[in-house]
Amino acid sequence: MHCPNCGARDVIQIQQKLPDETEVHFYSCHKCEEKWWDRDGKLVSLSEVLELARKQNS
């Protein structure tokens, strides 16, 4: 994994399952501190992740 901001390879990845069973991945670059979220291979904003996290299982 390379950081899209600085190109560094020092990126952590954390996979999370939200209350509605949606899986998201959080990435953080140790070099430039860029952070981003991914859902199904597409970038999503933090606000979108928080909205998904607020949803309850039906």
N, C-alpha and C positions, 0 to 999 in steps of 0.2 A: 504494500500500500504506500502510495506517495501522496504527500500533501498537495492539494491543488493550488495552494497559495504560494509555497516556497519550494516545493519539490522534494523536501526532506523525506527520508524513509522512516523517521522516528515517530510513527503515528500509532496511537492506541485505538482499539476498536472494542466497543461494548455492545453486545446484543441484548435487547430488552423486549419483553412481551408485555404489552399494555393491557389494562383491564378488559378491553373489548377483543382480546386475543390478537391484535395487530402486532407484528414484529417490526421493530425499528432498530437501526444501528446508530450509535453515537461514535463519532471520531474526533480525536483531538491530537494536534501536532505539538510535540514537545519543543520543537525548535522555535516556531513562530506563534504558537498558542492559538492558531486557527481552530475553530470548532464547527462541526457540521453534522447533520442528521440525514439518514437515508431510509427510505421506505420503498420496498420492492424495486430497488435499483434507481430510484429517483430522489433527488435532493428535496428535503422538506424543511420548512422553517421551524424554529423552536416553538413559535406560537401554534403551528399546526400540531406538533407533537404534544404540547400541553392540552390542546383541545381534544385530541384523541385520548389522552390519559384521563380526562374528565368523564368520558363516556363510561357508562355502566353496562355490564352484560344484561341482555334481555332475558 
